[in-house]
Structures are given as structure tokens and as C-alpha cells.
Amino acid sequence: MKYILLLAVILACVSFKTSPRAKPVSVILDTDIGPDYDDVGALAVLHALADKGEAKILATISCNAYETAAPTLSVINTYYHREQIPVGVSADQKHSYLCPRLWAQGIIAKYPHRIKSNNEAIEAVKLYRKILAAQKDSSVVIISIGPFTNLANLLNSGADEFSKLNGVQLIGIKVKRLVAMAGAIDSTGRGGYESNVTTDIPAAQLVFKKWPGQIIISGFEIGRDVFTGMKLINNAAIQNSPVKDAYAISIKYDGSKIGRYSWDQTAVIAGVCGINSYFNYRWLNFTIKDDGKDTIISGKRVKYLSLKKKPEVVAKAIEDLMMKMPSDKINH
């Protein structure tokens, strides 16, 4: 009998054995957290993917020097029980973008957070160099959902206590790809204007000229058609959530009946989950004119995304992740 029982246990273990999980994607998120609130949705998506074991968040870094930037990142990281994630902030006060809807001020006042001011965060380029130097070669995905200020400064950085390499060399060795929400290029090939480019035009020009590796772009046209937030703010099961509060405050301010454009979330999905499930792409190259206009030129420099699935399908996938709560916040 004991041999039969032993065999049964062995068979049970074999039958429930799952295939090995793919290694999580190591991510640095670069955000202009504050002026808009799809950045909050993007952070929620990234944390939900980390909870699923699909992402490892190495750092959250703000290219916005406004006073709410670091505390806001700290609030959201703390909500998802990742208060230890390093937070960086640009030291460039020329790039300080306020929060007109006041959602950032609202969640900072309400929710716990370790970092109380930008002075307690790490300067953005210093944090980039520290994190990148410690990673395996070609292992880091940088997801950029704001102006390219920090990335341009990183490219221009020199050797320091973390690495003898300059910025271009360090990126070339350590970064697997850059995935950015940026640009506006329609299906006919006409270029346009997009705020993550036009807000800091010299930085965008530098990044697209000197970036040493692969670039994937989720452009204006994608997020413009994907609306999220209404299911989140109307979900009564979600309580005491800074993500829900940020959207509730902002959607009321905007007077929206359909939610908010999901520009930044699409970049996170592409950066962590890959582009095959929800996106098509075309190879192209483009330059940034001095007035900030994106202009296509020939080449295979950039994978420029387009939607493969209907916008409502992509919206559901994104908002399902945005509504994922930390396990201790779920009412059983």
C-alpha cells in the first residue's frame, strides 16, 4: 500500500508541474509624473506585471523636477509594497511641470510614502549610472513615458564612481532596448508634433541621434484610441487606492465620460510583454526638426508601433492590470 501511495504522490507532483516562468524583464521607468495621469496608469500596469513575475522594477525616475514628483512615485511604489525601489529625479529645474488637476497633491496628502521631497531622491543621471553599472550586459529595458531630458543627460554623462564608461558606452553595453511613448507619424508617413518630443526638443534630437541600441516607439496615434479609467473609478471593490484616486480626481476635473487616453500604458505593455500580442510595427527612421516636428527619413532605426487588435481589446487588457490590487488590499 505504501508503494501505491508513494506512486500517487509522485504522479500528482508531475501532473501539477508547470513550465518554468520566463525571466522577468528588468525595467527602469522614466516618467514625467504629474502633468497627466496616464503615468499613474502606466505605473499601476508595471507593478501589476511585477506582481505576476513578468517585470522587475529596478528604478522609477522622474524627468519632471516639480516638487510632487518623487513623493508621488514613492506613494505608488509604497502602495504596491515596493517602497524600496530607488527613486530618481531630474535636477534640471528648467523642466518642472506642475500638476494642474491636483491629483498628485491629493494622494501625497492621503497615502504613506517614504520619500517626502525631491531632495530625498537620487539625482536622475547618478541613479541611472548606478543601476545600469550593476546589471548584466544587454539586460535592461528603459521605458520612457515623458520628455527625453534624463536620457539625453545620461548619454552626455562621463565616467564616475559607478563605471569608467561614458553614457553612450554604458547604454550600449547594459541596455537591451529603449521603449518610448513619443512621436506622431501617421499611416501615410506624415510627421507631426507630440508633447514628449516638443517639451524638450534638444533632448529628443540628441536621443534619436546618439542612442546606441534598439528603439521601439509607441506613438501618439496608439494611446489616442485606447481609453481607460472608467471601470477603475467605478469599481466599488477598490478602496483606498492612490491609482483610483488619481483617476477619479482627474476624470472629474476633465469632465470625461469615457476615461483617459492610454498613451503611457501602451509603452509599458510593449516594454514588458513584447510587441507581438497587441501591436504591429514598421521599420523607419526619423529626425526631430528644430520646431519639434517628427519627420520620417529612410532607414531601419526605429520600430514604430501600430495596433494589431481593436482599441477596446487593448483597453480591457490595460485596465484589468490597472485594477489589480496588492494581495493585502483584496477583500476576501
Kinemage of the C-alpha trace (Angstrom):
@kinemage 1
@onewidth
@group {chain A} dominant
@subgroup {mainchain}
@vectorlist {calphas} color= white
{ca met a 1} P 0.000 0.000 0.000
{ca lys a 2} L 2.778 2.460 0.881
{ca tyr a 3} L 4.288 1.996 -2.563
{ca ile a 4} L 0.931 2.772 -4.181
{ca leu a 5} L 0.607 5.925 -2.078
{ca leu a 6} L 4.143 6.968 -2.948
{ca leu a 7} L 3.406 6.475 -6.641
{ca ala a 8} L 0.237 8.528 -6.318
{ca val a 9} L 2.160 11.412 -4.728
{ca ile a 10} L 4.809 11.311 -7.447
{ca leu a 11} L 2.185 11.321 -10.188
{ca ala a 12} L 0.353 14.202 -8.533
{ca cys a 13} L 3.550 16.258 -8.380
{ca val a 14} L 4.272 15.544 -12.026
{ca ser a 15} L 0.740 16.428 -13.139
{ca phe a 16} L 0.816 19.842 -11.395
{ca lys a 17} L 4.327 20.743 -12.504
{ca thr a 18} L 4.300 23.918 -14.583
{ca ser a 19} L 6.713 25.063 -17.229
{ca pro a 20} L 9.457 27.362 -15.961
{ca arg a 21} L 8.449 31.030 -15.847
{ca ala a 22} L 10.294 33.299 -18.219
{ca lys a 23} L 12.791 35.532 -16.518
{ca pro a 24} L 11.213 38.864 -15.557
{ca val a 25} L 12.101 41.883 -17.663
{ca ser a 26} L 14.395 44.304 -15.810
{ca val a 27} L 12.842 47.761 -16.197
{ca ile a 28} L 13.790 51.336 -15.459
{ca leu a 29} L 10.741 53.578 -15.846
{ca asp a 30} L 11.402 57.203 -16.827
{ca thr a 31} L 8.296 59.357 -16.312
{ca asp a 32} L 7.224 62.990 -16.182
{ca ile a 33} L 4.782 62.090 -13.406
{ca gly a 34} L 2.418 64.972 -12.652
{ca pro a 35} L 1.133 66.906 -15.692
{ca asp a 36} L -1.025 63.996 -16.869
{ca tyr a 37} L -2.320 60.921 -15.100
{ca asp a 38} L -1.796 58.132 -17.616
{ca asp a 39} L 1.640 57.937 -15.958
{ca val a 40} L -0.179 56.619 -12.868
{ca gly a 41} L -1.911 54.036 -15.013
{ca ala a 42} L 1.442 53.062 -16.506
{ca leu a 43} L 2.961 52.624 -13.039
{ca ala a 44} L -0.033 50.525 -11.969
{ca val a 45} L 0.380 48.309 -15.036
{ca leu a 46} L 4.095 47.922 -14.364
{ca his a 47} L 3.539 46.974 -10.715
{ca ala a 48} L 0.815 44.507 -11.687
{ca leu a 49} L 3.193 42.863 -14.158
{ca ala a 50} L 5.851 42.751 -11.433
{ca asp a 51} L 3.331 41.025 -9.139
{ca lys a 52} L 2.842 38.435 -11.882
{ca gly a 53} L 6.592 37.866 -12.091
{ca glu a 54} L 6.875 39.364 -15.560
{ca ala a 55} L 8.785 42.509 -14.602
{ca lys a 56} L 11.480 43.508 -12.154
{ca ile a 57} L 11.382 47.239 -11.419
{ca leu a 58} L 14.943 48.473 -10.999
{ca ala a 59} L 14.103 52.160 -10.539
{ca thr a 60} L 11.429 54.778 -11.103
{ca ile a 61} L 12.938 58.055 -12.316
{ca ser a 62} L 11.247 61.385 -12.981
{ca cys a 63} L 12.304 63.715 -15.780
{ca asn a 64} L 9.987 66.240 -14.139
{ca ala a 65} L 11.631 68.329 -11.425
{ca tyr a 66} L 8.352 69.598 -9.951
{ca glu a 67} L 8.087 69.227 -6.155
{ca thr a 68} L 5.473 66.461 -6.230
{ca ala a 69} L 7.484 64.106 -8.483
{ca ala a 70} L 9.471 61.986 -6.015
{ca pro a 71} L 6.750 61.837 -3.323
{ca thr a 72} L 4.232 60.705 -5.949
{ca leu a 73} L 6.473 57.887 -7.140
{ca ser a 74} L 7.067 56.928 -3.514
{ca val a 75} L 3.313 56.821 -2.803
{ca ile a 76} L 2.619 54.442 -5.662
{ca asn a 77} L 5.653 52.233 -5.041
{ca thr a 78} L 4.680 52.016 -1.362
{ca tyr a 79} L 1.075 51.105 -2.198
{ca tyr a 80} L 2.380 48.104 -4.139
{ca his a 81} L 4.775 47.165 -1.289
{ca arg a 82} L 7.857 48.175 -3.241
{ca glu a 83} L 8.836 51.211 -1.210
{ca gln a 84} L 12.472 50.122 -1.518
{ca ile a 85} L 12.552 50.826 -5.281
{ca pro a 86} L 15.087 53.613 -5.899
{ca val a 87} L 13.523 56.917 -6.926
{ca gly a 88} L 15.377 59.444 -9.043
{ca val a 89} L 14.510 62.997 -10.082
{ca ser a 90} L 15.996 65.352 -12.632
{ca ala a 91} L 17.951 68.204 -11.079
{ca asp a 92} L 17.152 70.432 -14.060
{ca gln a 93} L 14.638 72.978 -12.752
{ca lys a 94} L 14.014 74.205 -16.301
{ca his a 95} L 11.980 71.041 -16.706
{ca ser a 96} L 9.489 71.425 -13.879
{ca tyr a 97} L 5.906 70.621 -14.851
{ca leu a 98} L 3.116 71.224 -12.355
{ca cys a 99} L 0.085 69.025 -11.728
{ca pro a 100} L -2.900 71.150 -12.790
{ca arg a 101} L -5.525 68.585 -11.785
{ca leu a 102} L -4.023 68.376 -8.265
{ca trp a 103} L -4.270 64.589 -8.140
{ca ala a 104} L -0.622 64.308 -7.079
{ca gln a 105} L -1.118 66.638 -4.142
{ca gly a 106} L -4.214 64.663 -3.172
{ca ile a 107} L -2.582 61.252 -2.999
{ca ile a 108} L 0.576 62.598 -1.336
{ca ala a 109} L -1.558 64.032 1.464
{ca lys a 110} L -3.571 60.824 1.893
{ca tyr a 111} L -1.216 57.872 1.474
{ca pro a 112} L 2.001 56.733 3.193
{ca his a 113} L 5.320 57.213 1.443
{ca arg a 114} L 8.980 57.043 2.373
{ca ile a 115} L 10.291 59.902 0.240
{ca lys a 116} L 8.808 63.213 1.354
{ca ser a 117} L 10.543 65.584 -1.073
{ca asn a 118} L 12.649 65.601 -4.221
{ca asn a 119} L 15.678 66.372 -2.055
{ca glu a 120} L 15.429 62.878 -0.606
{ca ala a 121} L 15.537 61.256 -4.044
{ca ile a 122} L 18.664 60.498 -6.074
{ca glu a 123} L 19.706 62.740 -8.958
{ca ala a 124} L 18.417 61.093 -12.124
{ca val a 125} L 21.642 60.520 -14.079
{ca lys a 126} L 23.503 59.354 -10.984
{ca leu a 127} L 20.797 56.770 -10.321
{ca tyr a 128} L 20.766 55.650 -13.947
{ca arg a 129} L 24.512 55.087 -13.925
{ca lys a 130} L 24.478 53.312 -10.565
{ca ile a 131} L 21.686 50.944 -11.596
{ca leu a 132} L 22.976 50.239 -15.102
{ca ala a 133} L 26.541 49.563 -13.967
{ca ala a 134} L 25.289 46.823 -11.634
{ca gln a 135} L 23.232 44.959 -14.256
{ca lys a 136} L 24.175 42.176 -16.637
{ca asp a 137} L 25.043 43.196 -20.168
{ca ser a 138} L 22.105 43.774 -22.516
{ca ser a 139} L 19.564 43.091 -19.784
{ca val a 140} L 17.774 46.376 -19.067
{ca val a 141} L 14.691 47.766 -20.786
{ca ile a 142} L 14.237 51.509 -20.326
{ca ile a 143} L 10.625 52.597 -20.702
{ca ser a 144} L 10.339 56.334 -21.305
{ca ile a 145} L 6.924 57.972 -20.853
{ca gly a 146} L 7.963 61.605 -20.676
{ca pro a 147} L 10.367 64.054 -22.301
{ca phe a 148} L 13.870 62.748 -23.056
{ca thr a 149} L 15.673 65.074 -20.627
{ca asn a 150} L 17.161 62.383 -18.406
{ca leu a 151} L 18.140 60.143 -21.301
{ca ala a 152} L 19.944 62.964 -23.097
{ca asn a 153} L 21.812 63.813 -19.910
{ca leu a 154} L 22.682 60.139 -19.460
{ca leu a 155} L 24.065 59.966 -23.000
{ca asn a 156} L 26.231 63.006 -22.253
{ca ser a 157} L 27.478 61.670 -18.908
{ca gly a 158} L 31.082 60.751 -18.260
{ca ala a 159} L 32.885 58.187 -16.157
{ca asp a 160} L 32.157 58.241 -12.416
{ca glu a 161} L 32.422 56.091 -9.286
{ca phe a 162} L 29.991 53.561 -10.772
{ca ser a 163} L 31.557 52.978 -14.178
{ca lys a 164} L 34.557 54.006 -16.246
{ca leu a 165} L 32.310 54.073 -19.296
{ca asn a 166} L 30.749 57.215 -20.689
{ca gly a 167} L 26.988 57.368 -21.125
{ca val a 168} L 26.845 56.117 -24.704
{ca gln a 169} L 29.113 53.183 -23.879
{ca leu a 170} L 27.212 52.286 -20.700
{ca ile a 171} L 23.867 52.304 -22.507
{ca gly a 172} L 25.282 50.328 -25.409
{ca ile a 173} L 26.504 47.561 -23.120
{ca lys a 174} L 23.773 47.382 -20.487
{ca val a 175} L 20.514 48.394 -22.190
{ca lys a 176} L 18.629 45.849 -24.257
{ca arg a 177} L 16.174 48.340 -25.716
{ca leu a 178} L 14.512 51.696 -25.238
{ca val a 179} L 10.715 51.715 -25.440
{ca ala a 180} L 9.296 55.221 -25.576
{ca met a 181} L 5.894 56.834 -25.722
{ca ala a 182} L 6.779 59.562 -28.181
{ca gly a 183} L 6.313 60.828 -31.674
{ca ala a 184} L 3.444 61.326 -34.074
{ca ile a 185} L 3.724 59.765 -37.518
{ca asp a 186} L 0.510 58.766 -39.273
{ca ser a 187} L -0.103 55.840 -41.625
{ca thr a 188} L 0.544 57.987 -44.699
{ca gly a 189} L 4.030 58.808 -43.467
{ca arg a 190} L 3.368 62.399 -42.478
{ca gly a 191} L 5.138 63.547 -39.357
{ca gly a 192} L 3.551 65.538 -36.580
{ca tyr a 193} L 4.047 67.041 -33.158
{ca glu a 194} L 3.909 65.192 -29.837
{ca ser a 195} L 4.460 66.664 -26.391
{ca asn a 196} L 7.124 64.256 -25.098
{ca val a 197} L 9.229 65.444 -28.021
{ca thr a 198} L 8.257 69.112 -28.130
{ca thr a 199} L 8.634 69.666 -24.366
{ca asp a 200} L 12.417 69.176 -24.605
{ca ile a 201} L 13.304 69.274 -28.291
{ca pro a 202} L 17.132 69.311 -27.920
{ca ala a 203} L 16.950 66.231 -25.678
{ca ala a 204} L 14.763 64.352 -28.172
{ca gln a 205} L 17.072 65.290 -31.033
{ca leu a 206} L 20.085 64.024 -29.117
{ca val a 207} L 18.471 60.720 -28.140
{ca phe a 208} L 17.385 59.884 -31.671
{ca lys a 209} L 20.800 60.842 -32.993
{ca lys a 210} L 23.076 59.132 -30.453
{ca trp a 211} L 21.139 56.276 -28.830
{ca pro a 212} L 23.343 53.203 -29.372
{ca gly a 213} L 20.713 50.451 -29.361
{ca gln a 214} L 17.243 49.374 -30.363
{ca ile a 215} L 14.353 51.841 -30.082
{ca ile a 216} L 10.651 50.959 -30.046
{ca ile a 217} L 8.156 53.811 -30.278
{ca ser a 218} L 4.539 53.769 -29.162
{ca gly a 219} L 3.345 56.927 -30.839
{ca phe a 220} L 0.551 59.398 -30.219
{ca glu a 221} L -1.829 57.521 -32.542
{ca ile a 222} L -1.949 54.394 -30.363
{ca gly a 223} L -2.833 55.778 -26.956
{ca arg a 224} L -5.215 58.307 -28.524
{ca asp a 225} L -7.593 55.454 -29.401
{ca val a 226} L -7.321 53.467 -26.147
{ca phe a 227} L -9.414 54.807 -23.246
{ca thr a 228} L -9.094 53.592 -19.669
{ca gly a 229} L -10.093 54.691 -16.195
{ca met a 230} L -13.887 54.493 -16.057
{ca lys a 231} L -14.017 50.849 -14.951
{ca leu a 232} L -11.339 51.604 -12.382
{ca ile a 233} L -13.112 54.544 -10.745
{ca asn a 234} L -16.468 52.747 -10.771
{ca asn a 235} L -15.118 49.555 -9.214
{ca ala a 236} L -16.518 49.621 -5.671
{ca ala a 237} L -14.240 46.762 -4.599
{ca ile a 238} L -11.207 49.013 -4.966
{ca gln a 239} L -10.875 51.189 -1.888
{ca asn a 240} L -8.036 53.347 -0.549
{ca ser a 241} L -6.090 53.187 -3.782
{ca pro a 242} L -3.907 56.090 -4.949
{ca val a 243} L -4.343 54.835 -8.510
{ca lys a 244} L -8.132 55.009 -8.288
{ca asp a 245} L -7.989 58.359 -6.506
{ca ala a 246} L -5.692 59.900 -9.121
{ca tyr a 247} L -8.058 58.862 -11.901
{ca ala a 248} L -11.211 59.831 -10.008
{ca ile a 249} L -9.887 63.329 -9.258
{ca ser a 250} L -8.618 63.850 -12.790
{ca ile a 251} L -11.572 62.418 -14.719
{ca lys a 252} L -13.919 64.610 -12.682
{ca tyr a 253} L -11.665 67.613 -13.393
{ca asp a 254} L -11.681 66.800 -17.118
{ca gly a 255} L -15.415 66.136 -17.211
{ca ser a 256} L -14.742 62.970 -19.204
{ca lys a 257} L -17.406 60.311 -19.754
{ca ile a 258} L -15.130 57.779 -21.451
{ca gly a 259} L -11.892 57.856 -19.450
{ca arg a 260} L -8.400 58.965 -20.364
{ca tyr a 261} L -6.139 58.299 -23.317
{ca ser a 262} L -3.707 55.469 -22.553
{ca trp a 263} L -0.509 56.668 -24.148
{ca asp a 264} L 1.894 55.651 -21.403
{ca gln a 265} L 0.353 52.274 -20.591
{ca thr a 266} L 0.884 51.069 -24.160
{ca ala a 267} L 4.617 51.716 -23.825
{ca val a 268} L 4.759 49.653 -20.617
{ca ile a 269} L 2.874 46.776 -22.254
{ca ala a 270} L 5.257 46.847 -25.224
{ca gly a 271} L 8.310 47.090 -22.965
{ca val a 272} L 7.432 44.217 -20.651
{ca cys a 273} L 5.111 41.930 -22.623
{ca gly a 274} L 6.655 42.441 -26.037
{ca ile a 275} L 5.018 43.785 -29.149
{ca asn a 276} L 3.611 40.640 -30.759
{ca ser a 277} L 0.364 40.287 -28.800
{ca tyr a 278} L -1.141 43.740 -29.293
{ca phe a 279} L 0.975 45.551 -31.848
{ca asn a 280} L 2.236 45.542 -35.392
{ca tyr a 281} L 5.244 47.634 -36.355
{ca arg a 282} L 7.073 49.123 -39.268
{ca trp a 283} L 10.730 49.962 -39.543
{ca leu a 284} L 11.571 53.595 -40.098
{ca asn a 285} L 13.907 56.360 -39.115
{ca phe a 286} L 13.052 59.933 -38.372
{ca thr a 287} L 14.596 63.179 -37.338
{ca ile a 288} L 13.287 65.829 -34.979
{ca lys a 289} L 13.145 69.274 -36.563
{ca asp a 290} L 14.121 72.330 -34.545
{ca asp a 291} L 10.434 73.132 -34.036
{ca gly a 292} L 9.831 69.621 -32.669
{ca lys a 293} L 8.211 68.096 -35.739
{ca asp a 294} L 8.851 64.388 -36.348
{ca thr a 295} L 9.983 63.774 -39.914
{ca ile a 296} L 10.498 60.355 -41.489
{ca ile a 297} L 13.737 59.555 -43.240
{ca ser a 298} L 14.755 56.258 -44.803
{ca gly a 299} L 16.254 53.546 -42.644
{ca lys a 300} L 15.574 50.854 -40.059
{ca arg a 301} L 16.406 52.719 -36.894
{ca val a 302} L 13.077 52.506 -35.059
{ca lys a 303} L 10.256 50.017 -34.685
{ca tyr a 304} L 7.192 52.250 -34.839
{ca leu a 305} L 4.130 50.524 -33.437
{ca ser a 306} L 0.547 50.335 -34.608
{ca leu a 307} L -2.369 48.492 -33.038
{ca lys a 308} L -2.880 44.881 -34.072
{ca lys a 309} L -6.056 44.432 -32.028
{ca lys a 310} L -9.086 46.655 -31.611
{ca pro a 311} L -8.589 49.558 -29.205
{ca glu a 312} L -11.246 48.232 -26.826
{ca val a 313} L -9.408 44.895 -26.541
{ca val a 314} L -6.164 46.658 -25.671
{ca ala a 315} L -8.040 48.940 -23.258
{ca lys a 316} L -9.513 45.967 -21.402
{ca ala a 317} L -6.117 44.309 -21.034
{ca ile a 318} L -4.601 47.532 -19.711
{ca glu a 319} L -7.423 48.394 -17.323
{ca asp a 320} L -7.550 44.858 -15.926
{ca leu a 321} L -3.921 45.361 -14.900
{ca met a 322} L -4.607 48.868 -13.593
{ca met a 323} L -7.296 47.405 -11.313
{ca lys a 324} L -5.056 44.728 -9.823
{ca met a 325} L -4.692 45.414 -6.125
{ca pro a 326} L -1.911 44.256 -3.803
{ca ser a 327} L -2.967 40.993 -2.156
{ca asp a 328} L -3.452 42.566 1.273
{ca lys a 329} L -5.888 45.104 -0.169
{ca ile a 330} L -8.262 42.469 -1.568
{ca asn a 331} L -11.388 41.762 0.488
{ca his a 332} L -11.719 38.011 0.906
